């Protein structure tokens, strides 16, 4: 009987010691070591790839998460009121998952997600018709295309429907993509220049300077981070 109690006590003691050691190693030492290494070697990425406003030095977002650039609502409490884009800024991809407003630190992040609709949702014989059924992906794409054409056509510059790239009318899988294609950025140049009273050439150069090529020269596609581009645009309008 005494041997049984002693054996049980010894096993419990060994288990508690193992629990304590592993708790210290895995719960304290390892996280501190990983955090320390990350902060020492990858400080920017470890802190969430933060982007700061050049003029104020304040964090305004992350290079990994997109934002929307909308005008304030007439009634902030009206959930039915549709947000309207602030056309003096470059606009991101359509999405229901992005945070709100331009170069503003106080934006609220919504849920991430895709439409879960098939690529031919609402299509007839493989093509999206102008009278596509309301609520289908085709109807959304056509409405988005028409809005892009209307928003970006300016005096002396007409955007044609066939010039609208796919990322201008479709959201990414996560709904949080911070990038747009160079083609979509270039399509917005005339409108942004007109709204901010800037020369088109200066805005075109801004886009070119903020275009990132393929990773390692062959992976992915060229892209433009919209938040970084808009921060540079803000600085340009103030210069």
C-alpha positions in Angstrom: 0.0 0.0 0.0 2.8 2.4 1.0 4.7 1.5 -2.2 1.6 2.2 -4.3 1.2 5.7 -2.7 4.8 6.5 -3.1 4.8 5.4 -6.8 1.7 7.5 -7.4 3.2 10.5 -5.6 6.4 10.1 -7.6 4.5 9.9 -10.9 2.4 13.0 -10.0 5.6 14.9 -9.0 7.3 14.0 -12.3 4.2 15.0 -14.3 4.0 18.4 -12.5 7.7 19.0 -13.0 7.4 18.2 -16.7 4.3 20.5 -16.9 6.2 23.3 -15.2 9.3 22.9 -17.4 7.3 22.7 -20.6 5.1 25.7 -19.6 8.2 27.8 -19.0 9.9 26.6 -22.2 6.9 26.6 -24.6 4.9 29.4 -23.0 7.6 31.9 -22.0 11.1 31.1 -23.4 10.1 30.1 -26.9 7.6 33.0 -27.6 10.1 35.5 -26.2 12.9 34.0 -28.4 10.8 34.0 -31.6 9.5 37.6 -30.8 13.0 38.8 -30.2 14.4 37.3 -33.4 11.5 38.7 -35.4 11.9 42.2 -33.9 15.7 42.1 -34.5 15.6 40.8 -38.1 12.2 41.6 -39.4 10.9 44.5 -37.3 8.6 46.0 -40.0 7.0 42.7 -40.9 6.8 41.6 -37.2 4.8 44.7 -36.4 2.2 44.0 -39.1 3.8 45.7 -42.1 2.6 49.1 -40.9 2.4 52.1 -43.3 2.9 55.6 -41.9 1.7 58.9 -43.2 4.8 60.8 -44.4 3.6 64.2 -43.0 2.4 63.1 -39.6 4.4 59.9 -39.0 1.3 58.2 -37.8 0.4 54.6 -38.7 -2.5 54.7 -41.3 -2.8 51.1 -42.2 -0.9 47.9 -43.3 0.6 47.1 -46.7 -1.1 43.7 -46.3 -4.7 44.9 -45.8 -6.8 47.0 -48.2 -8.9 50.0 -47.3 -11.8 51.8 -49.0 -11.7 55.5 -49.9 -15.3 56.7 -49.5 -17.0 59.9 -48.8 -18.6 60.2 -45.4 -22.2 59.1 -45.2 -25.0 61.7 -44.9 -26.3 59.6 -42.1 -23.6 57.4 -40.4 -26.3 55.4 -38.7 -28.1 54.4 -41.9 -26.9 50.9 -42.8 -28.9 51.0 -46.0 -27.1 54.1 -47.4 -24.6 53.1 -50.0 -21.1 54.4 -49.6 -19.9 56.6 -52.5 -16.2 56.6 -53.5 -14.1 59.7 -52.9 -12.9 60.2 -56.5 -9.9 62.3 -55.6 -8.2 59.1 -54.4 -7.1 56.0 -56.3 -9.8 53.3 -55.7 -9.1 49.7 -54.7 -10.8 46.5 -56.0 -14.5 46.1 -55.2 -14.9 44.3 -51.9 -17.2 43.9 -48.9 -14.3 43.1 -46.6 -12.3 46.3 -46.6 -11.8 48.9 -43.9 -13.2 52.4 -44.4 -12.0 55.8 -45.5 -8.8 57.2 -47.0 -5.5 58.0 -45.3 -7.2 57.8 -41.9 -6.0 55.9 -38.9 -9.5 55.3 -37.6 -10.9 52.7 -40.0 -12.9 49.7 -39.0 -12.0 46.3 -40.4 -14.9 44.2 -41.6 -15.2 40.5 -42.2 -13.0 38.9 -44.8 -14.6 36.8 -47.5 -15.5 36.2 -51.2 -18.8 36.1 -53.1 -18.7 32.3 -53.4 -20.3 32.7 -56.8 -19.1 30.8 -59.8 -17.4 32.6 -62.6 -20.4 32.1 -65.0 -23.1 33.0 -62.4 -25.7 34.8 -64.4 -24.1 34.2 -67.7 -26.0 33.1 -70.8 -24.1 30.9 -73.2 -20.9 31.8 -71.5 -21.3 35.5 -71.7 -22.6 38.2 -69.4 -25.5 40.0 -71.0 -26.4 43.7 -70.2 -29.8 42.5 -68.8 -28.2 39.8 -66.5 -30.4 38.7 -63.6 -30.2 41.0 -60.6 -28.0 39.6 -57.8 -25.9 37.5 -60.0 -22.1 37.9 -60.4 -22.6 39.0 -64.0 -25.0 41.8 -62.9 -22.5 43.0 -60.3 -19.6 43.0 -62.8 -21.6 44.9 -65.4 -22.8 47.5 -62.8 -19.2 47.8 -61.5 -17.9 48.2 -65.1 -20.4 50.9 -65.9 -19.5 52.7 -62.6 -15.8 52.6 -63.4 -16.4 54.0 -66.9 -18.6 56.8 -65.5 -16.3 57.7 -62.6 -13.1 57.7 -64.6 -14.2 59.4 -67.8 -13.2 63.1 -67.7 -13.3 66.1 -70.0 -11.2 65.1 -73.0 -10.6 61.5 -71.9 -13.2 58.8 -72.4 -12.8 55.4 -70.7 -14.2 52.6 -73.0 -15.8 49.5 -71.4 -13.3 47.2 -73.1 -10.5 49.2 -71.3 -11.7 48.2 -67.8 -9.4 45.5 -66.3 -10.8 42.5 -64.4 -9.6 43.6 -61.0 -11.6 46.9 -61.4 -14.9 44.9 -61.3 -14.1 41.8 -59.2 -13.0 41.3 -55.6 -10.2 39.1 -54.5 -10.7 35.8 -52.7 -10.1 37.3 -49.3 -11.8 40.7 -50.0 -8.8 42.4 -48.4 -6.4 42.7 -51.3 -4.4 45.9 -50.9 -3.2 45.9 -54.5 -4.6 46.7 -57.9 -3.1 46.1 -61.3 -1.0 48.8 -63.0 -3.7 48.8 -65.7 -6.4 49.7 -63.2 -4.1 52.3 -61.6 -3.4 53.9 -65.0 -7.1 53.9 -65.9 -7.7 56.2 -62.9 -4.9 58.6 -63.6 -6.9 61.2 -65.6 -9.7 61.3 -63.0 -7.2 61.6 -60.1 -5.3 64.3 -61.9 -8.4 66.3 -62.7 -9.9 66.0 -59.1 -6.6 67.1 -57.5 -5.7 69.7 -60.2 -2.5 68.0 -61.1 -0.7 67.4 -64.4 -1.5 63.9 -65.8 2.2 63.3 -66.4 3.0 63.8 -62.7 0.2 61.3 -61.7 1.4 58.8 -64.3 4.9 59.0 -62.8 3.5 58.5 -59.4 1.9 55.3 -60.5 5.0 54.1 -62.3 7.1 54.8 -59.1 4.8 52.7 -57.0 4.4 49.8 -59.3 6.1 46.6 -58.0 7.2 44.0 -60.4 6.9 40.2 -60.2 8.5 38.6 -57.2 12.0 37.3 -58.1 11.1 38.4 -61.7 8.7 35.5 -62.4 6.3 35.0 -59.6 2.9 36.7 -59.4 1.9 39.8 -61.4 3.0 43.5 -61.3 1.0 45.3 -58.7 0.3 48.7 -57.0 -0.3 49.1 -53.3 -3.3 51.5 -53.2 -2.6 52.9 -49.7 1.0 53.6 -50.4 0.0 55.2 -53.7 -2.6 57.4 -52.0 -0.1 58.5 -49.3 2.3 59.6 -52.1 -0.6 61.4 -53.8 -1.5 63.2 -50.6 2.2 64.4 -50.3 2.2 65.4 -54.0 -1.0 67.6 -53.6 0.6 69.4 -50.6 3.9 70.1 -52.4 
